[in-house]
């Protein structure tokens, strides 16, 4: 691309045809921002060079990535102030793979680290500057996967380990979601036949992965209807009937939302609508995938769009999900009926322990809904890796094996008394947990 061609050769009509930008918009950009800067003919008409045309297309590309025109111009000025040509930088970086660093120091890994640091410092302006710089240097998919997704994952891991506050995690997530939503809104109209419906099952609030997949699929030309977080089962049913999608995509990050996903999957199966699914809980528990009547999207989100394309191209019969045993089905209903009695028994048994009432109540609720989820999914051992309720129990205290042992022992005794033989899957699992301590 001859970016050094600055001979004024094109009138306004030609530039509009080449770029699709309206004349009033081009005049406003020139007047407000001084970019581009066309020359004037003897008759005082604007004459644009080939470089001016490329500048306009560069600005359009930045808008499609979610930037406002003012931000795009400011980015152009910053790059020029450093002695860099934004057009040459864009050409040299668009062909890079997601993991290939760019010479000169601003690798995507370094930019990700800068973005994380800015988010943890609540420095919104710096975080946005880093993102703008990343989008100027790399393809949008690279930035979304290698910076935003990786950055959010790193911050979430820090929160789980207690090194990052809830406020820091929410701040970073909000910034990432805001930029990603802008990118989704800027995607072009669909060009391929077929419709895809994307959403989260009830109580699932983590939407970044599905929104990113929506962006990737829309860039490939697919019509994607994005429903967002916490979609009620009834809403999914009515929306599916109204839109007639060729594929529904759901994601879950936690055990209890995986159980809700299973309920939706069974409903879609009855309606004859194919399902694809994914999410962190299925990566942590590979055996859980066999419980869902649908196509697993894989562990890497950046490759999930390829799986979707194959599913949309040809018909693939749904995998046969493992059926729920009679013992688990009976235990689930019986536990739901007797759960309140178990919890009353717990409060009475543990009233002398130094655990505040609110922590005990929250732990009971967390453990209870995860027990129900494990029963719905057909294996109590799914609970072993989803132990957030233990952290809730110990929140605000020094970890204590004695306290945890006392809690599980009390729960075990209450379950034996109030569930009897029909609660055997639960009682057996509790006994195994006590033996591990």
Buried (B, 14 or more C-beta within 10 A) or exposed (E): EEBEEEEBBBBBEEBBEBBEBEEEBBEEBBEEBEBBEBBEEEEEEBBBBBBBBBBBBBBBBBBBBBBEBEBBBBBBBBBEEEEBBBBEBBEBBEEBEBEEEBEEEBBBEBBBBBBBBBBBEEBEEBBBBBBBBBBBBBBBBBBBBBBBBBBBEBBBEBBEEEEBEEEBBEBBBEBBBEBBBBBBEBBEEBEEEBBBBBBBBBBBEBBBBBBBBBBBBBBBBBBBBBBEBBBEBEEBBEBBEEEEBBBBBBBBBBBBBBBBBBBBBBBBBEEEBBBBBBBBBBBBBEEBBBBBBBBBBBEEBBEBBBBBEEBBEEEEEBEEBBEBEEBBBBBBEBBEEBBEEBBEBBBEBBEEEEBEEEBBBBBBBBBBBBBBBBBBBBBBEBBBEBBBBBEBBBEEEEEBEEBBBBBBBBBBBBBBEBBEEBBBBBBEBBBEBBEEE
